[in-house]
Amino acid sequence: MNDEQIHQAIEELVAEEHRLWENQARGGHPESDAQRLAVAKVTLDRY
């Protein structure tokens, strides 16, 4: 994976985090959103 691909992946994960937080704030799917947020956070940490 090159730097540009890593940067793009990070941007996509950050955007997904924001969508999930907004969905949770509106009472969306709290369990699945929380699980996906946890995965996104770990993935971001790895990048």
N, C-alpha and C positions, 0 to 999 in steps of 0.2 A: 504494500500500500504506500503510495507516495504522499507527500505533504498535502497536495491539493485534495486528494481523496479523504485524508484524515480530517482536514478542515471542513469539507462538505459533510462528512458523517457527523461531526460535532455540531455543526449548525442544524442539521436535521434533528438530532437528539434534543437540542435545546428548544427547538420549535415544538417538538412533541411534548416535552415537559410542560411548556406553557399551555398547550392545548389541554393536557390532562389536568393541570391545576385549575384551569377555567371550568372544565367539565365537572370537576369535583366541587367547585364553589357553587355551581348551579344544581348540585345534587344528582349528578350523572350516575355513573356506575362505580360507586366508591371502592368496591373490592377489586375489580379488575383494573381500575385506574391506579389504585395504590400499588398493585403488583407490577404493573407496567412502569410506574414511576421508579420503583425500586430497581428494576432491571436497567432503566435508562440511566439512573445515577451511577450504578456500578460500571456500566459501559463507558460513561463519560469519564469516570475516574481512570479507567484503563487507557483511554486515549491520552 
